[in-house]
Amino acid sequence: MNTESAEIILQYQLDWIRAVDSKVPQVYAINLAMLGAVAALTENIQTWPWYQVTIIALTILSCVISIGFIAVAIFPKISGPSESNIFFMGIVQDDEDTFKKSVYDNGEAGHLDDCLNQIYRNASIATEKYQQMKQAFVFMGISFPLWLVSVFLLTGQ
């Protein structure tokens, strides 16, 4: 493999991470809207029957769990190789001149190795993010029918 191919693959991995991150605002907004609607309709909890309390509690719980998975997915994953000349935290560990010298000293083979390390690390990050967002979608999917029943019960229809 040459360096150019590795850089393209690295870019693909970074694009996968961006793709996950781009889904966060919509999923968060839907969960927050469902929670807000339940909160706005909630009054006089003491008079609710047990089944209404259970349905509404499950609705709130599933929305909150979904938001929790979103938070885990979006939280920056900044652990990476400390000697990297690509990873931003690896670059700034030394002064600018040391960074430049390291880039020149590594040469083409060192840059390729650095790219391959970054590809692997970013693939791991993308996998974690996709798994977390999948769970966020699952819990949002669970919360939606519960939310519909909650709204029905809260509006007395």
VMD Tcl script that builds the backbone (N, CA, C; Angstrom):
set m [mol new atoms 471]
animate dup $m
set s [atomselect $m all]
$s set {name element resname resid chain x y z} {
  {N N MET 1 A 0.857 -1.173 0.000}
  {CA C MET 1 A 0.000 0.000 0.000}
  {C C MET 1 A 0.900 1.232 0.000}
  {N N ASN 2 A 0.468 2.226 -0.751}
  {CA C ASN 2 A 1.231 3.469 -0.755}
  {C C ASN 2 A 0.554 4.508 0.149}
  {N N THR 3 A 1.259 5.585 0.402}
  {CA C THR 3 A 0.781 6.615 1.311}
  {C C THR 3 A -0.498 7.262 0.804}
  {N N GLU 4 A -0.589 7.494 -0.489}
  {CA C GLU 4 A -1.782 8.133 -1.051}
  {C C GLU 4 A -3.028 7.284 -0.790}
  {N N SER 5 A -2.934 5.990 -0.975}
  {CA C SER 5 A -4.061 5.088 -0.704}
  {C C SER 5 A -4.429 5.115 0.774}
  {N N ALA 6 A -3.425 5.112 1.632}
  {CA C ALA 6 A -3.671 5.155 3.075}
  {C C ALA 6 A -4.374 6.452 3.474}
  {N N GLU 7 A -3.974 7.575 2.886}
  {CA C GLU 7 A -4.610 8.855 3.196}
  {C C GLU 7 A -6.071 8.865 2.760}
  {N N ILE 8 A -6.363 8.218 1.631}
  {CA C ILE 8 A -7.754 8.126 1.165}
  {C C ILE 8 A -8.580 7.286 2.129}
  {N N ILE 9 A -8.028 6.162 2.560}
  {CA C ILE 9 A -8.741 5.307 3.516}
  {C C ILE 9 A -8.943 6.040 4.841}
  {N N LEU 10 A -7.933 6.773 5.288}
  {CA C LEU 10 A -8.067 7.558 6.514}
  {C C LEU 10 A -9.199 8.575 6.373}
  {N N GLN 11 A -9.289 9.211 5.227}
  {CA C GLN 11 A -10.363 10.178 4.995}
  {C C GLN 11 A -11.728 9.494 5.053}
  {N N TYR 12 A -11.826 8.286 4.508}
  {CA C TYR 12 A -13.081 7.530 4.590}
  {C C TYR 12 A -13.466 7.274 6.050}
  {N N GLN 13 A -12.486 6.906 6.859}
  {CA C GLN 13 A -12.770 6.650 8.270}
  {C C GLN 13 A -13.264 7.920 8.965}
  {N N LEU 14 A -12.640 9.037 8.668}
  {CA C LEU 14 A -13.075 10.313 9.255}
  {C C LEU 14 A -14.480 10.683 8.770}
  {N N ASP 15 A -14.795 10.343 7.532}
  {CA C ASP 15 A -16.143 10.596 7.002}
  {C C ASP 15 A -17.197 9.753 7.715}
  {N N TRP 16 A -16.845 8.506 8.056}
  {CA C TRP 16 A -17.770 7.660 8.812}
  {C C TRP 16 A -18.081 8.297 10.160}
  {N N ILE 17 A -17.069 8.842 10.815}
  {CA C ILE 17 A -17.273 9.488 12.113}
  {C C ILE 17 A -18.176 10.710 11.947}
  {N N ARG 18 A -17.922 11.503 10.917}
  {CA C ARG 18 A -18.773 12.675 10.652}
  {C C ARG 18 A -20.214 12.259 10.366}
  {N N ALA 19 A -20.394 11.141 9.676}
  {CA C ALA 19 A -21.744 10.661 9.360}
  {C C ALA 19 A -22.531 10.343 10.633}
  {N N VAL 20 A -21.874 9.714 11.587}
  {CA C VAL 20 A -22.540 9.423 12.862}
  {C C VAL 20 A -22.860 10.724 13.583}
  {N N ASP 21 A -21.880 11.595 13.671}
  {CA C ASP 21 A -22.074 12.857 14.386}
  {C C ASP 21 A -23.189 13.699 13.780}
  {N N SER 22 A -23.413 13.575 12.477}
  {CA C SER 22 A -24.451 14.379 11.823}
  {C C SER 22 A -25.863 13.910 12.184}
  {N N LYS 23 A -26.009 12.710 12.704}
  {CA C LYS 23 A -27.322 12.192 13.092}
  {C C LYS 23 A -27.720 12.624 14.502}
  {N N VAL 24 A -26.774 13.052 15.276}
  {CA C VAL 24 A -27.019 13.367 16.677}
  {C C VAL 24 A -28.073 14.460 16.872}
  {N N PRO 25 A -27.987 15.609 16.189}
  {CA C PRO 25 A -28.968 16.668 16.474}
  {C C PRO 25 A -30.423 16.243 16.253}
  {N N GLN 26 A -30.686 15.475 15.213}
  {CA C GLN 26 A -32.058 15.054 14.945}
  {C C GLN 26 A -32.579 14.091 16.007}
  {N N VAL 27 A -31.770 13.114 16.361}
  {CA C VAL 27 A -32.193 12.130 17.366}
  {C C VAL 27 A -32.370 12.812 18.725}
  {N N TYR 28 A -31.466 13.704 19.058}
  {CA C TYR 28 A -31.567 14.448 20.318}
  {C C TYR 28 A -32.835 15.301 20.333}
  {N N ALA 29 A -33.105 15.999 19.233}
  {CA C ALA 29 A -34.276 16.880 19.160}
  {C C ALA 29 A -35.576 16.085 19.288}
  {N N ILE 30 A -35.652 14.935 18.658}
  {CA C ILE 30 A -36.866 14.114 18.745}
  {C C ILE 30 A -37.090 13.648 20.179}
  {N N ASN 31 A -36.031 13.160 20.815}
  {CA C ASN 31 A -36.154 12.726 22.212}
  {C C ASN 31 A -36.544 13.882 23.121}
  {N N LEU 32 A -35.915 15.014 22.930}
  {CA C LEU 32 A -36.215 16.175 23.762}
  {C C LEU 32 A -37.647 16.658 23.539}
  {N N ALA 33 A -38.120 16.623 22.295}
  {CA C ALA 33 A -39.497 17.026 22.003}
  {C C ALA 33 A -40.495 16.086 22.683}
  {N N MET 34 A -40.208 14.791 22.648}
  {CA C MET 34 A -41.107 13.843 23.324}
  {C C MET 34 A -41.123 14.091 24.828}
  {N N LEU 35 A -39.954 14.313 25.406}
  {CA C LEU 35 A -39.897 14.607 26.846}
  {C C LEU 35 A -40.625 15.906 27.172}
  {N N GLY 36 A -40.431 16.922 26.331}
  {CA C GLY 36 A -41.089 18.209 26.550}
  {C C GLY 36 A -42.598 18.109 26.470}
  {N N ALA 37 A -43.108 17.332 25.530}
  {CA C ALA 37 A -44.561 17.163 25.393}
  {C C ALA 37 A -45.136 16.469 26.625}
  {N N VAL 38 A -44.453 15.427 27.081}
  {CA C VAL 38 A -44.926 14.732 28.283}
  {C C VAL 38 A -44.893 15.681 29.478}
  {N N ALA 39 A -43.821 16.441 29.609}
  {CA C ALA 39 A -43.719 17.383 30.728}
  {C C ALA 39 A -44.809 18.451 30.658}
  {N N ALA 40 A -45.086 18.946 29.468}
  {CA C ALA 40 A -46.094 19.999 29.310}
  {C C ALA 40 A -47.505 19.498 29.629}
  {N N LEU 41 A -47.749 18.233 29.366}
  {CA C LEU 41 A -49.079 17.670 29.596}
  {C C LEU 41 A -49.267 17.116 31.011}
  {N N THR 42 A -48.186 17.033 31.752}
  {CA C THR 42 A -48.234 16.414 33.074}
  {C C THR 42 A -48.766 17.386 34.113}
  {N N GLU 43 A -49.783 16.908 34.852}
  {CA C GLU 43 A -50.313 17.670 35.983}
  {C C GLU 43 A -50.988 16.710 36.948}
  {N N ASN 44 A -51.018 17.053 38.193}
  {CA C ASN 44 A -51.713 16.307 39.248}
  {C C ASN 44 A -51.395 14.811 39.226}
  {N N ILE 45 A -50.137 14.497 39.425}
  {CA C ILE 45 A -49.653 13.118 39.371}
  {C C ILE 45 A -50.330 12.222 40.414}
  {N N GLN 46 A -50.743 12.780 41.549}
  {CA C GLN 46 A -51.319 11.977 42.634}
  {C C GLN 46 A -52.595 11.244 42.223}
  {N N THR 47 A -53.295 11.739 41.216}
  {CA C THR 47 A -54.567 11.112 40.823}
  {C C THR 47 A -54.419 10.098 39.687}
  {N N TRP 48 A -53.213 9.856 39.229}
  {CA C TRP 48 A -53.011 8.929 38.107}
  {C C TRP 48 A -53.143 7.483 38.566}
  {N N PRO 49 A -53.747 6.641 37.724}
  {CA C PRO 49 A -53.731 5.202 38.032}
  {C C PRO 49 A -52.336 4.621 37.779}
  {N N TRP 50 A -52.067 3.461 38.329}
  {CA C TRP 50 A -50.730 2.846 38.259}
  {C C TRP 50 A -50.266 2.633 36.820}
  {N N TYR 51 A -51.172 2.230 35.926}
  {CA C TYR 51 A -50.764 1.953 34.547}
  {C C TYR 51 A -50.328 3.226 33.821}
  {N N GLN 52 A -50.950 4.349 34.155}
  {CA C GLN 52 A -50.565 5.620 33.534}
  {C C GLN 52 A -49.178 6.039 34.021}
  {N N VAL 53 A -48.931 5.893 35.292}
  {CA C VAL 53 A -47.615 6.208 35.854}
  {C C VAL 53 A -46.550 5.318 35.212}
  {N N THR 54 A -46.853 4.037 35.049}
  {CA C THR 54 A -45.905 3.088 34.467}
  {C C THR 54 A -45.576 3.447 33.023}
  {N N ILE 55 A -46.599 3.703 32.209}
  {CA C ILE 55 A -46.383 4.041 30.792}
  {C C ILE 55 A -45.573 5.328 30.666}
  {N N ILE 56 A -45.927 6.335 31.435}
  {CA C ILE 56 A -45.225 7.619 31.345}
  {C C ILE 56 A -43.797 7.480 31.857}
  {N N ALA 57 A -43.603 6.712 32.917}
  {CA C ALA 57 A -42.247 6.492 33.441}
  {C C ALA 57 A -41.392 5.748 32.412}
  {N N LEU 58 A -41.963 4.751 31.749}
  {CA C LEU 58 A -41.222 4.026 30.714}
  {C C LEU 58 A -40.896 4.929 29.523}
  {N N THR 59 A -41.821 5.811 29.181}
  {CA C THR 59 A -41.571 6.773 28.102}
  {C C THR 59 A -40.385 7.671 28.454}
  {N N ILE 60 A -40.425 8.236 29.638}
  {CA C ILE 60 A -39.348 9.130 30.076}
  {C C ILE 60 A -38.027 8.368 30.160}
  {N N LEU 61 A -38.065 7.179 30.738}
  {CA C LEU 61 A -36.846 6.383 30.884}
  {C C LEU 61 A -36.227 6.050 29.535}
  {N N SER 62 A -37.037 5.613 28.573}
  {CA C SER 62 A -36.474 5.245 27.272}
  {C C SER 62 A -35.920 6.461 26.539}
  {N N CYS 63 A -36.550 7.620 26.676}
  {CA C CYS 63 A -36.008 8.852 26.071}
  {C C CYS 63 A -34.683 9.243 26.723}
  {N N VAL 64 A -34.636 9.151 28.033}
  {CA C VAL 64 A -33.411 9.516 28.758}
  {C C VAL 64 A -32.271 8.546 28.419}
  {N N ILE 65 A -32.575 7.266 28.307}
  {CA C ILE 65 A -31.547 6.293 27.923}
  {C C ILE 65 A -31.041 6.597 26.517}
  {N N SER 66 A -31.949 6.913 25.601}
  {CA C SER 66 A -31.542 7.271 24.239}
  {C C SER 66 A -30.620 8.481 24.249}
  {N N ILE 67 A -30.971 9.498 25.026}
  {CA C ILE 67 A -30.127 10.693 25.129}
  {C C ILE 67 A -28.776 10.329 25.745}
  {N N GLY 68 A -28.763 9.404 26.693}
  {CA C GLY 68 A -27.506 8.954 27.280}
  {C C GLY 68 A -26.588 8.307 26.251}
  {N N PHE 69 A -27.156 7.470 25.383}
  {CA C PHE 69 A -26.352 6.859 24.323}
  {C C PHE 69 A -25.841 7.919 23.344}
  {N N ILE 70 A -26.656 8.932 23.080}
  {CA C ILE 70 A -26.220 10.036 22.222}
  {C C ILE 70 A -25.012 10.738 22.842}
  {N N ALA 71 A -25.103 11.003 24.146}
  {CA C ALA 71 A -24.006 11.687 24.834}
  {C C ALA 71 A -22.712 10.890 24.757}
  {N N VAL 72 A -22.820 9.578 24.928}
  {CA C VAL 72 A -21.626 8.730 24.842}
  {C C VAL 72 A -21.067 8.737 23.417}
  {N N ALA 73 A -21.962 8.691 22.423}
  {CA C ALA 73 A -21.517 8.667 21.020}
  {C C ALA 73 A -20.826 9.958 20.622}
  {N N ILE 74 A -21.326 11.076 21.082}
  {CA C ILE 74 A -20.804 12.370 20.620}
  {C C ILE 74 A -19.575 12.818 21.418}
  {N N PHE 75 A -19.382 12.248 22.600}
  {CA C PHE 75 A -18.245 12.666 23.422}
  {C C PHE 75 A -16.939 12.384 22.684}
  {N N PRO 76 A -16.065 13.362 22.605}
  {CA C PRO 76 A -14.830 13.193 21.816}
  {C C PRO 76 A -13.968 12.024 22.306}
  {N N LYS 77 A -13.491 11.265 21.367}
  {CA C LYS 77 A -12.557 10.159 21.645}
  {C C LYS 77 A -11.171 10.660 21.239}
  {N N ILE 78 A -10.412 11.137 22.199}
  {CA C ILE 78 A -9.154 11.808 21.851}
  {C C ILE 78 A -7.915 11.031 22.262}
  {N N SER 79 A -8.075 9.752 22.551}
  {CA C SER 79 A -6.874 8.973 22.820}
  {C C SER 79 A -6.317 8.512 21.473}
  {N N GLY 80 A -5.061 8.701 21.312}
  {CA C GLY 80 A -4.427 8.312 20.059}
  {C C GLY 80 A -2.942 8.145 20.266}
  {N N PRO 81 A -2.236 7.744 19.234}
  {CA C PRO 81 A -0.794 7.560 19.367}
  {C C PRO 81 A -0.094 8.873 19.699}
  {N N SER 82 A 0.700 8.861 20.751}
  {CA C SER 82 A 1.338 10.107 21.197}
  {C C SER 82 A 2.450 10.568 20.263}
  {N N GLU 83 A 2.990 9.668 19.468}
  {CA C GLU 83 A 4.072 10.048 18.556}
  {C C GLU 83 A 3.572 10.354 17.143}
  {N N SER 84 A 2.279 10.488 16.979}
  {CA C SER 84 A 1.713 10.701 15.651}
  {C C SER 84 A 1.998 12.105 15.127}
  {N N ASN 85 A 2.272 12.177 13.839}
  {CA C ASN 85 A 2.416 13.473 13.169}
  {C C ASN 85 A 1.140 13.827 12.409}
  {N N ILE 86 A 0.067 13.047 12.641}
  {CA C ILE 86 A -1.234 13.316 12.039}
  {C C ILE 86 A -2.237 13.705 13.113}
  {N N PHE 87 A -2.248 12.970 14.230}
  {CA C PHE 87 A -3.179 13.203 15.326}
  {C C PHE 87 A -2.838 14.515 16.018}
  {N N PHE 88 A -3.818 15.407 16.140}
  {CA C PHE 88 A -3.553 16.760 16.638}
  {C C PHE 88 A -2.920 16.797 18.019}
  {N N MET 89 A -3.299 15.874 18.903}
  {CA C MET 89 A -2.698 15.897 20.248}
  {C C MET 89 A -1.261 15.369 20.217}
  {N N GLY 90 A -0.977 14.496 19.271}
  {CA C GLY 90 A 0.397 14.016 19.110}
  {C C GLY 90 A 1.298 15.101 18.543}
  {N N ILE 91 A 0.746 15.909 17.655}
  {CA C ILE 91 A 1.522 16.972 17.009}
  {C C ILE 91 A 1.970 18.021 18.025}
  {N N VAL 92 A 1.073 18.441 18.901}
  {CA C VAL 92 A 1.379 19.570 19.789}
  {C C VAL 92 A 2.084 19.162 21.082}
  {N N GLN 93 A 2.439 17.903 21.220}
  {CA C GLN 93 A 3.163 17.490 22.425}
  {C C GLN 93 A 4.562 18.099 22.486}
  {N N ASP 94 A 5.107 18.375 21.327}
  {CA C ASP 94 A 6.435 18.985 21.266}
  {C C ASP 94 A 6.315 20.364 20.633}
  {N N ASP 95 A 7.385 21.092 20.601}
  {CA C ASP 95 A 7.360 22.406 19.950}
  {C C ASP 95 A 7.338 22.241 18.428}
  {N N GLU 96 A 7.142 23.331 17.731}
  {CA C GLU 96 A 6.988 23.299 16.274}
  {C C GLU 96 A 8.218 22.746 15.562}
  {N N ASP 97 A 9.382 23.150 16.007}
  {CA C ASP 97 A 10.605 22.671 15.355}
  {C C ASP 97 A 10.791 21.163 15.519}
  {N N THR 98 A 10.471 20.642 16.706}
  {CA C THR 98 A 10.568 19.201 16.947}
  {C C THR 98 A 9.573 18.456 16.062}
  {N N PHE 99 A 8.366 19.021 15.917}
  {CA C PHE 99 A 7.364 18.416 15.034}
  {C C PHE 99 A 7.889 18.354 13.595}
  {N N LYS 100 A 8.416 19.468 13.104}
  {CA C LYS 100 A 8.928 19.503 11.731}
  {C C LYS 100 A 10.044 18.482 11.531}
  {N N LYS 101 A 10.954 18.415 12.502}
  {CA C LYS 101 A 12.068 17.463 12.408}
  {C C LYS 101 A 11.539 16.030 12.375}
  {N N SER 102 A 10.536 15.762 13.198}
  {CA C SER 102 A 9.951 14.423 13.230}
  {C C SER 102 A 9.320 14.061 11.883}
  {N N VAL 103 A 8.644 15.008 11.259}
  {CA C VAL 103 A 8.030 14.760 9.949}
  {C C VAL 103 A 9.108 14.452 8.917}
  {N N TYR 104 A 10.158 15.262 8.907}
  {CA C TYR 104 A 11.248 15.039 7.942}
  {C C TYR 104 A 11.960 13.714 8.207}
  {N N ASP 105 A 12.215 13.406 9.480}
  {CA C ASP 105 A 12.933 12.181 9.830}
  {C C ASP 105 A 12.137 10.912 9.526}
  {N N ASN 106 A 10.816 10.989 9.691}
  {CA C ASN 106 A 9.983 9.799 9.448}
  {C C ASN 106 A 9.951 9.395 7.990}
  {N N GLY 107 A 10.001 10.355 7.115}
  {CA C GLY 107 A 9.983 10.052 5.689}
  {C C GLY 107 A 8.676 9.414 5.247}
  {N N GLU 108 A 8.711 8.879 4.034}
  {CA C GLU 108 A 7.510 8.288 3.430}
  {C C GLU 108 A 7.034 7.052 4.195}
  {N N ALA 109 A 7.956 6.179 4.573}
  {CA C ALA 109 A 7.584 4.952 5.285}
  {C C ALA 109 A 6.987 5.273 6.655}
  {N N GLY 110 A 7.554 6.245 7.348}
  {CA C GLY 110 A 7.030 6.653 8.655}
  {C C GLY 110 A 5.654 7.278 8.538}
  {N N HIS 111 A 5.458 8.067 7.477}
  {CA C HIS 111 A 4.151 8.688 7.258}
  {C C HIS 111 A 3.101 7.620 6.940}
  {N N LEU 112 A 3.472 6.639 6.138}
  {CA C LEU 112 A 2.552 5.550 5.829}
  {C C LEU 112 A 2.168 4.803 7.105}
  {N N ASP 113 A 3.140 4.502 7.944}
  {CA C ASP 113 A 2.873 3.822 9.205}
  {C C ASP 113 A 1.948 4.656 10.087}
  {N N ASP 114 A 2.186 5.957 10.147}
  {CA C ASP 114 A 1.348 6.860 10.923}
  {C C ASP 114 A -0.087 6.850 10.386}
  {N N CYS 115 A -0.228 6.884 9.066}
  {CA C CYS 115 A -1.561 6.830 8.440}
  {C C CYS 115 A -2.279 5.531 8.797}
  {N N LEU 116 A -1.560 4.416 8.725}
  {CA C LEU 116 A -2.164 3.124 9.035}
  {C C LEU 116 A -2.611 3.062 10.497}
  {N N ASN 117 A -1.802 3.604 11.407}
  {CA C ASN 117 A -2.199 3.665 12.819}
  {C C ASN 117 A -3.467 4.508 12.986}
  {N N GLN 118 A -3.527 5.635 12.283}
  {CA C GLN 118 A -4.696 6.512 12.376}
  {C C GLN 118 A -5.930 5.859 11.758}
  {N N ILE 119 A -5.747 5.125 10.686}
  {CA C ILE 119 A -6.873 4.410 10.072}
  {C C ILE 119 A -7.476 3.439 11.082}
  {N N TYR 120 A -6.616 2.664 11.724}
  {CA C TYR 120 A -7.091 1.686 12.693}
  {C C TYR 120 A -7.802 2.365 13.858}
  {N N ARG 121 A -7.196 3.418 14.408}
  {CA C ARG 121 A -7.795 4.112 15.560}
  {C C ARG 121 A -9.129 4.747 15.186}
  {N N ASN 122 A -9.200 5.377 14.016}
  {CA C ASN 122 A -10.448 6.022 13.614}
  {C C ASN 122 A -11.524 5.005 13.256}
  {N N ALA 123 A -11.131 3.835 12.751}
  {CA C ALA 123 A -12.107 2.768 12.514}
  {C C ALA 123 A -12.697 2.292 13.844}
  {N N SER 124 A -11.857 2.223 14.865}
  {CA C SER 124 A -12.340 1.848 16.205}
  {C C SER 124 A -13.318 2.888 16.739}
  {N N ILE 125 A -12.983 4.153 16.559}
  {CA C ILE 125 A -13.862 5.235 17.014}
  {C C ILE 125 A -15.189 5.190 16.267}
  {N N ALA 126 A -15.150 5.021 14.950}
  {CA C ALA 126 A -16.380 4.958 14.154}
  {C C ALA 126 A -17.257 3.792 14.600}
  {N N THR 127 A -16.644 2.653 14.874}
  {CA C THR 127 A -17.399 1.481 15.325}
  {C C THR 127 A -18.099 1.763 16.643}
  {N N GLU 128 A -17.367 2.352 17.595}
  {CA C GLU 128 A -17.966 2.692 18.892}
  {C C GLU 128 A -19.126 3.660 18.715}
  {N N LYS 129 A -18.929 4.692 17.906}
  {CA C LYS 129 A -19.968 5.693 17.700}
  {C C LYS 129 A -21.209 5.080 17.047}
  {N N TYR 130 A -21.009 4.230 16.045}
  {CA C TYR 130 A -22.153 3.594 15.391}
  {C C TYR 130 A -22.915 2.696 16.360}
  {N N GLN 131 A -22.211 1.969 17.210}
  {CA C GLN 131 A -22.883 1.113 18.177}
  {C C GLN 131 A -23.700 1.940 19.164}
  {N N GLN 132 A -23.140 3.055 19.616}
  {CA C GLN 132 A -23.866 3.916 20.552}
  {C C GLN 132 A -25.097 4.548 19.887}
  {N N MET 133 A -24.942 5.019 18.652}
  {CA C MET 133 A -26.079 5.627 17.961}
  {C C MET 133 A -27.147 4.580 17.625}
  {N N LYS 134 A -26.722 3.366 17.339}
  {CA C LYS 134 A -27.698 2.298 17.100}
  {C C LYS 134 A -28.563 2.112 18.338}
  {N N GLN 135 A -27.941 2.087 19.514}
  {CA C GLN 135 A -28.694 1.946 20.758}
  {C C GLN 135 A -29.596 3.158 20.997}
  {N N ALA 136 A -29.109 4.349 20.651}
  {CA C ALA 136 A -29.934 5.558 20.791}
  {C C ALA 136 A -31.175 5.446 19.912}
  {N N PHE 137 A -31.011 4.957 18.683}
  {CA C PHE 137 A -32.154 4.759 17.784}
  {C C PHE 137 A -33.117 3.696 18.333}
  {N N VAL 138 A -32.568 2.619 18.871}
  {CA C VAL 138 A -33.411 1.553 19.424}
  {C C VAL 138 A -34.280 2.106 20.544}
  {N N PHE 139 A -33.679 2.829 21.474}
  {CA C PHE 139 A -34.448 3.362 22.593}
  {C C PHE 139 A -35.401 4.472 22.155}
  {N N MET 140 A -35.032 5.225 21.136}
  {CA C MET 140 A -35.967 6.209 20.601}
  {C C MET 140 A -37.150 5.483 19.959}
  {N N GLY 141 A -36.878 4.386 19.264}
  {CA C GLY 141 A -37.947 3.589 18.670}
  {C C GLY 141 A -38.870 2.986 19.717}
  {N N ILE 142 A -38.309 2.584 20.829}
  {CA C ILE 142 A -39.113 2.049 21.940}
  {C C ILE 142 A -39.952 3.167 22.546}
  {N N SER 143 A -39.359 4.340 22.675}
  {CA C SER 143 A -40.058 5.437 23.348}
  {C C SER 143 A -41.207 6.004 22.527}
  {N N PHE 144 A -41.134 5.917 21.197}
  {CA C PHE 144 A -42.166 6.561 20.385}
  {C C PHE 144 A -43.571 5.983 20.619}
  {N N PRO 145 A -43.772 4.655 20.518}
  {CA C PRO 145 A -45.130 4.154 20.803}
  {C C PRO 145 A -45.557 4.416 22.246}
  {N N LEU 146 A -44.598 4.322 23.174}
  {CA C LEU 146 A -44.910 4.646 24.569}
  {C C LEU 146 A -45.332 6.108 24.697}
  {N N TRP 147 A -44.637 6.974 23.956}
  {CA C TRP 147 A -44.967 8.398 23.975}
  {C C TRP 147 A -46.371 8.637 23.422}
  {N N LEU 148 A -46.716 7.945 22.346}
  {CA C LEU 148 A -48.066 8.101 21.785}
  {C C LEU 148 A -49.126 7.716 22.814}
  {N N VAL 149 A -48.922 6.615 23.499}
  {CA C VAL 149 A -49.862 6.177 24.539}
  {C C VAL 149 A -49.870 7.190 25.683}
  {N N SER 150 A -48.707 7.693 26.058}
  {CA C SER 150 A -48.626 8.692 27.133}
  {C C SER 150 A -49.413 9.942 26.785}
  {N N VAL 151 A -49.240 10.430 25.570}
  {CA C VAL 151 A -49.990 11.622 25.154}
  {C C VAL 151 A -51.483 11.340 25.164}
  {N N PHE 152 A -51.864 10.170 24.692}
  {CA C PHE 152 A -53.278 9.773 24.712}
  {C C PHE 152 A -53.825 9.782 26.151}
  {N N LEU 153 A -53.057 9.190 27.066}
  {CA C LEU 153 A -53.498 9.136 28.461}
  {C C LEU 153 A -53.506 10.513 29.113}
  {N N LEU 154 A -52.515 11.328 28.803}
  {CA C LEU 154 A -52.411 12.657 29.433}
  {C C LEU 154 A -53.440 13.654 28.913}
  {N N THR 155 A -53.856 13.466 27.679}
  {CA C THR 155 A -54.869 14.392 27.133}
  {C C THR 155 A -56.278 13.894 27.405}
  {N N GLY 156 A -56.408 12.681 27.949}
  {CA C GLY 156 A -57.711 12.148 28.299}
  {C C GLY 156 A -58.561 11.753 27.119}
  {N N GLN 157 A -57.934 11.517 25.993}
  {CA C GLN 157 A -58.693 11.148 24.781}
  {C C GLN 157 A -59.093 9.697 24.810}
}
mol reanalyze $m
mol bondsrecalc $m
mol representation Tube
mol addrep $m
